[in-house]
Amino acid sequence: MRNYNFIFLALVFVLFLNACNSIKQHPTTSDASTTTSPSLEPKSPGEIQDVSAPNMDSTQQSTPAVTIGEVSSLQSKVLDKTIPVSIHLPTDYNSSKNTYPVLYMLGSDYRARFAMLASTLDYMGEGQIPEMILIGIDLPQGNSILLPTRKNQDTTIPDNYINFLETELLPHVDNNYRTAPFKVLYGGSNSGFFSVYTLLNNPLLFNSYFASSPSLMVTPEALQQKIKSGPLQNLSENRSLHIIYSDDEGLTKHVAEFTSVLADHKPEGFTYKVDELKGQGHVPAMDFTLFLLALYPDFNPFTPSENLEPLDKVMHHFEGLSIRYGYEIQPPISLLFDLGFHNILSKDLVAAEKIFQYSLEIYPEGKESYLGMGLTFKAQGELESAKVMLEKALTIDPEFSLAQRWLQRLETQMASR
């Protein structure tokens, strides 16, 4: 979360420095903007990223499809039609070499919901969860297309959509983006049903399944039978399901019946969670945040302003997360900056230098890494080295105001010597 004490701490740091001086595919680019640390400054709203993927035909529109992202399309042989696909990449995607887990959203033609998910991933990705790629699958015919037919409960179309995901969309995304081997499927209402349906029919396709207000009343007996005798019973890897709904939408009975059968026939390695909210309506607005917090419950337990943990402990924690989730998870650059900065305030410059050196190793184009190293050198009295680091931060992001201000102070100090 953002450090609202930063301004105060910065003033303390200025006094401290005066006292001291008186005695992670796509090639990185030097002018690309990286994620702003939560301890620094907020991102500019409304920025549109150019995230066109090779082999995807850009859909021409007079206005941006979403607040942050781009709409492209994929020609599906399985579905025999063109599928509009919305894409949102982490802010520092083009300036890093990291790989990212992917969250797939069903029904991204609901632009407000897609924009909210994208913004939530950006905000929480500053330190609460890993940064993630967001891929939205548009459903121009409505998300009821993902349900069995009303007349005879034919599942051909939802089965075809599972096939489309497995054989076309997921491989396409993996081939064109730096993806980590961790995928999440999110759906709400009828597409929430499809998220559950996909789990029961192809549980290994995604690592985790989010279902917001899922329409479990559509084929309750078929779903329950699939739990008892379907592919889920042969699950060989860890998988999870999280259902969220509100008590005022008539789903309580249906969710209870579904989860009762699930509890009795749950295979080893499968976990599920159900949250009934109070008075939040159909597909609660807060569902996505709750999903992510539950998926990464202990992602970042560190609060450098209250307790200065050693770097080795931080590294060990994220090594454990990497083992648990099956892909490399690095400490957020915001955490490393905060930890290093508070070590400077505590006058442990050896620890601060070690932290920022590590930050530079895993975020070689991270402007906060260079800012932190520059502040460390300044505190050590190595003004020329500090200037080099601050100038590098501004090479990465010429509009990085904190680096601008610190460089101006540094140049004033150097001129007065």
Secondary structure, 3 states (H helix, E strand, C coil): CCCCCHHHHHHHHHHHHHHHHHCCCCCCCCCCCCCCCCCCCCCCCCCCCCCCCCCCEECCCCCCCCCCCEEEEEEECCCCEEEEEEEECCCCHHHCCCCEEEEEEECCCCHHHHHHHHHHHHHHCCCCCCCCEEEEECCCCCHHHHCCCCCCCCCHHHHHHHHHHHHHHHHHHHHHCCEEEEEEEEEECHHHHHHHHHHHHCCCCCCEEEEECCCCCCCHHHHHHHHHHCHHHHCCCCEEEEEEEECCCCCHHHHHHHHHHHHHCCCCCEEEEEEEECCCCCCCCCHHHHHHHHHCCCCCCCCCCCCCCCHHHHHHHHHHHHHHHCCCCCCCHHHHHHHHHHHHHCCCHHHHHHHHHHHHHHCCCCHHHHHHHHHHHHHCCCHHHHHHHHHHHHHHCCCCHHHHHHHHHHHHHHHCC
